[in-house]
Amino acid sequence: MAPTTLAYGRDRLAVELPFEATPIQARVAPTPPLGANEVAAAFARAGLVEALAAARSIAIVVNDQTRKGGMRVTLEAIGALLDRAGVAADRATLVIAYGLHARQSDAISAEIYGEALLGRVRLVHHDARDRATLVRVGELEGGHPLELAAPVAMAELRVLVGAISFHYHAGFSGGRKAIMPGVADEATIVRNHLRVLDRSGPNGRAAGCAPARLDGNPVSEEMFAALRLLDARGGRTFLANAILGPTAAGAGIVDVACGFDHEARFRSGAARLYALGVAKLDPARPFGGVVASAGGWPYDASLYQAHKAYDNAFRAVSPSIARGQRPTIVLLARCDEGLGHARFARWLEHPTREAHYEALLAGYEIVGQTSLAVRDKAAFSRTLAVTDLDDATCARLGWERARTLEEALAVAQGDGVARRWAVMPSAGAVLPVE
């Protein structure tokens, strides 16, 4: 087979696969990635400059380090529009939408958002557990109160910065997720995520909670409801989402979804991402193995981030699992920042999948759900991981660790099983579907 280049951390590995492999990848955009000037122009056409100039208080809601994609370019664009609108520093607040993620360091914040922007806005680290920083904005279905970060709830203008991507249980990231779970209170976040678990559903999960699905997805539908409640309370919301994908000049922002009719714009952006990022599988010719790169840094900085690629790789071989086979996944995910969450390893201490599931129902944590999802995939496949995670951690995940890609490929071939192979150069960017 022709040489293949796969991203691994900040490196790119050139390898000649010892077997024929069918590429599974997103469609390559015909134009180079959009830069800050192009993104700023799109936001300006949607009316953001006038809104920034008129608003007395502005909340720019951003992702944390677990979702860095497209952030720096988008914020450079917004910074330019703040200058054009003449926004004084005391009118704009940058709110990091952690949900229940751990707080990041100032150095990481400067790296992600840019020191220039941080020097001209007030920075707020959202804390879902600090009731003193929250404002009640209404009630969700069932009479449950919704509380949000005060700078966001009280702002005359909210700018939701992020990227639309496939999400394994919310359908898509981006849009309404900046509000809930992004800047919501802990109780609301936990209740929302518990909607994923359903004993009557396949593998104990709600059937509607799946990537690329918004309607009929109980998690996503409540997220939309939360944002509608916020808008009804007051202020305006502007969507400023990037759509990421590969181009001939490298991966980057290939399109934007933006505007004040944010739900419609988000749905339109999700549809465009679907057209770019879905790969149709032939169930009559299932893949028995896949070589999958998480896409390199920042997408494989930790397992918490690389799980998205692992989930997509698993979907590529799922038709063979349905036929009673145990496929092989060769996963490249450096994870030089480790598991990505302090409590990830604690959840792996549960001796069985059933014990893990019951513990999640009794005391839900997002990291517990993610670790269970990793565990489930490992149970139905043979995962050979090229990673910086240590041998003991890989064993707890149900993985076999390989120190090099060549070693992983040799082990994969050593079982003597003839299988049809696929290769996913950027597994996090493409969703295989039957």
N, C-alpha and C positions, 0 to 999 in steps of 0.2 A: 504494500500500500504506500501511497505518497506520504512524505513526511508531514507530520501534524505538529502544530505549535499550540501548547496549552499553558494557560496562566497558572502560576502557583505563587501565592504571596505577591511580592513585588518583582518576581522573576518570570521569565517565559521559558518553558521547556520545549526543546525541539526533539521530537521522538518519531521513529518510524514504527508504527504499530505492526505487530507480527501477524496480523490477520486483517481481512477486509472488514471495514466498519462503515456503516451508513451514518453520515452526519445528521444530527438533529440540532438545528439552530434557528434563531430568529431570523426573519428576513432582514437583509442588509439594506439600510437606507441609502438612496442614491446620492444624497448630499452629505457634506461634512457635518460633524456635530455643531449644534448651535452654540454660539458664544454669548457672552453677557450682553453685547449690543443688540443681537437679534432677539434675545429673550426680553430685554427691556422694551424693545419696540413693540413686541406682542402685548406685553402688559399695558403699555401706554395706549395702544389702540383699543384696549378693553376698558379704558377709563380710569386707570389707577392713578395717574398723575393728578388729575383734578380731585379725586377722592382724598389723596394724601394731603393736598393743599388745604382742603376744607375741614378735615377732621381735627378736632382739638386733642384727641387721644387715639393712639394707634398701637395695636398689638400685632407684632409679627411673630407668628407661631411657627416654630421650627422643630425638626426631628433632632434626636440625640445621636450619639455616635453609632448606634446600632443600625442606622439607616442614613448613610452619608451621601448616597448617590445623587449627583446633580446639585447638591446643596450650595457649594461654593459659587458656581456660575449663577445660579438663581439669585443668591443674595448679593452678588456683585451688581446684578441688574437692578435689584430693588434699591440698593445703595445709591445708584446713579439717579433713580427716580425720586428718591428722598431729596437729593441735592436739587434736582430740577424743580421740585415742588416747594423748595425752601422750608423744609421741615426742621424745626429746632430740636435739639437733643432732648429737651424735656417733654416732647410730645410723643416720642416713639419708644416702645418697650419691646425687647426681643425675649420671648417666652419659650423656654425649652420644654417641649411636650414629652416628658419622660414616661407618662403613664405610671407604671410601677417599676420602671427600670431604675437602676442605681444612678446617683448623681455623678456626672463626669467632672474631670479636673478643669481648671481654668486653661491649662495648656492645650488640652484637647479641644475646648471650646474655641480658642483662638485659631487652632489649625482648621477646624471645620467651617467656622463662620467668617473668619477673616478679621484681623485686628482693626482694619480700617472701619468696618461696620460696627464692631464692638465699641470703638472709641466714640461713636456718635449716638448710641442708644443706651437705655437702661437695660441691664440683663437680669432676668428673673429665672431661677431654677424652680420649676413647678414641683411641689411636694404634695402628692395626693393624700398624705396622712396628716398634713398640717391644717386643721380645720380653721385656724385663724386667717388663713390666706385664701379661703374659698368663699364663694357667693352662691346661694341657692337661686337657680334660674327656673325651676318648675318641677313637674312630676312626670316621670316616664310611665309606661304601661304598668298597671298593678299598683299605682300610687307611690312608687319608689321615688324619693327625691333625687334630683340631679344637682350637684354642686360642681362649680367650675372655678378655675383660677381667677381671682378677682381682676387682674389686669386685662384678661381676655373678656370676661363677662361684662365689664364696665366700659370697654373701649367703644368709641364711636365707629372705629374702623378696625376690622380684623383681617389680616392677610395670612392665609394658610399656605405655608411653604412646604413642599415635599415632592415626592415622585409617585406616580401611579405605577404600581407593579402588581404582579400576581401575589395573592396572599393565601396561604394554605387553608385557612378557615374563615377569614373575613371576605373572601372573594378577591378584593383588590386592596392594596395599601393606598394611602393618599386621601385627599379630600376630607371627608367627615372624620376620619381617624385622628386628625390633628386635634379635634375637640374631644372625642370620646373613642379611645381611652386617653388620648394625649394629655389633656389638662383637666380631666375629671377627678372626682374624689375616689378614694380607694374602694368603698363599698359598691359604687356604681360599676367600676371597672371589673371587680370580681364577679358581680352578678352577670355582667355582659359576657364575660369569658366562660362562665359556667354554662351558658347556653350551648356551648359546643358539645357538652357531655349529655348523652341520652342513651340510657341502658337499652332502649328498644331499637336504636339505630345501628347501622353497620359498624362493627368493632367498638360499640359503645359511644358512638358519636352521632350528632344530629346530621341527618342526610343532607340537609340544605347547606351545611357549612363546608364549602368546597372552594377551591380556587376558581376564579373567573365567574363566580355566581354572586349576584347581588340580590335579586328578587327571590323570595322564598328562603333566604338565608337569615335566620333569626339574629345572628350576631350583627350582621351588616345593617339590617333593618332598624335595629335599636340605635345604631350609630347615626343613621340618617335622622331618626326621631330626635336625638339629642341636639343635633345642629339646628333642626327646625325650631326646637324650643328656645334655643339661644337667640335665633333671629327674631322670634316673636317677642322676646323680652326687650330688644332694642339694639341699635347699632347695625352696621352693614358688614357683610362678609365677602371678601374677594378671594377666589381660588387662584393660587399661583403654583400650579403643579407642573413638574417636568415629566416627560415621557422618555424613558431611556431605551437605548438599543444600539446595536452594532452599525457602524458605517464603514465605508471603504478606508476611511482615515482613522479608524479606531472607535471604541465605544464612547458614548456620550449622550447628550440631549438631542433627540431627533425630532421632538415636537413639544408643544406645551398645551396645557388645558387651563384656561384662565377666564375670569369674568365674575360678575356679581350674581349671575344666575348659576350659582356654583354647583347645585346638584345636577342640572342638565349638562353643564360643562364637564363635570366629573364623569358622568355616565358616557358622554361622547368620547372623552379621553380614554376611558376604560375600553370602549369598543375599538378605538384606534390601536390601542396596545394589543388587544386580542388579535386583530388582523395581522399585526406585525409579529407577535410572539407565540402564536399557537402552532404546533406541529402535529399534523394528523398521523396517527399510527394505523397500520394495517393489522387488525386483530387476527387475520388469517396467517400472518407471517410475523409472529411475536419475536422480540429480541430476547435472547437468553443471557445477554451481557451488555454492559454499557461502561464506557470509560468517560467519566464526567469531571470536568473542572468546575469549581465553584465560581470561577471568573477572576481569580486573583484578588489582591487587595483593592478596595476594602471589603469585598464580598466574602473573603475567607479569613478575615482577621480573627474571628472566633467561631466556635461551633454554633453559637446562638445565631450568627449571621449566615453561616454556611448551610444551616439546616434547610433553608429555602431551596438551594441547589440540590441537596440530598433528596428532598421531597420530589423535585422534578425528575431526578434521575430514577428514583423508585417508580414513578409513574411511567417512565419509558419502558420498564420491564414488567409492569403489572399484568399485561395480558398473558405472559408466560406463567405468572403466579396463579392466575385464574385457571390455568390448565394443569395445576398441580406440580409445577416445576419450581425449583429454587434457583433463581438467576444470580449472576455475579455482578456486583457494582464495584468498579474501581474508581474511587473518589479521591480527587486531589483537592485538599482543603488544608492549607498550612496551619491555621489556627495558632499563630504565634502569640496571640493574646489569650490563649487558653479556651476554656469553655464559654467565657463571655458573661458569666453570672456567678456570683459567689455561692449560690445555693444549688447550682446545677448538679454538682457531685453528690450532694446530700440526697437528692431525689433518686439517684442511681443506686443508693444503698438498699432500696426496697428489693427483697429477694426475688419477687415474681412480678410479672406484668399486672396480675390481678391485685396484688397488694399495693402496687403503685397507683392503679386506677382508683381503688377505694380511698387511699390517702388523699388523692386529688379531690374527690368528692367531699371529703370531710374537712379539708383545709386547703382551698384552691390557691395555687400560685401559677402565674403564667409560665415560669420556668419549669414547673412541674409538668405542665401540659406539653411544652416543647421537648423535654427530656423523654416523656412517654412516647411522643411521636417518633423520636429517633429510635427508641427501643423497639417499637412496633415494626419499623422498616427493617431493622437488623434481624428481627425474628423470621422474616419471610424471605430474606436474601442473604447471600454471602457478601459481606462488605469488606473489601481490601482497601484500607485507607492509607494514602500517602499524606502524612500529617506530622506536625511538631508535637501533637498530643502524645503523652507517654504511653508505654505498653499497657500499664495497669488501667489507665483511663479508657483506652480503646477496648480493653477486655470487658470493662463494666458496661460499655455501650453496646457490646455484642459484635465489635469489629475485630478484624485482624489487621495489625499495623504493618505497613511496609515502609522501609526507609527511603526507597527510591521508586520511581514509576516503573523502571525496568524490572525491579524485584517484584512489584505487584503484578505486572503482566506475565512474568515467568510463573508465578504461583497460580494465576488464573488459568494459564494454559496447562499447568501440570496436573490438573484433575482429569484430563483426558476426555472431557465432555465436548462434543461438537455443538457449537451454538452460533446463532446469528448475533453479530455485535453491532452496537451503535456507538458513536462518539459524540459527546456534547461539550464543545469548547467553552461554552459559558452557560452552564446548566441553570443558573439562577434567572436567566433572561428568556428562557423558552419553556413553554408549558406543553408537554406531550398529552394529547387527548385521543381517545378512540373514536 
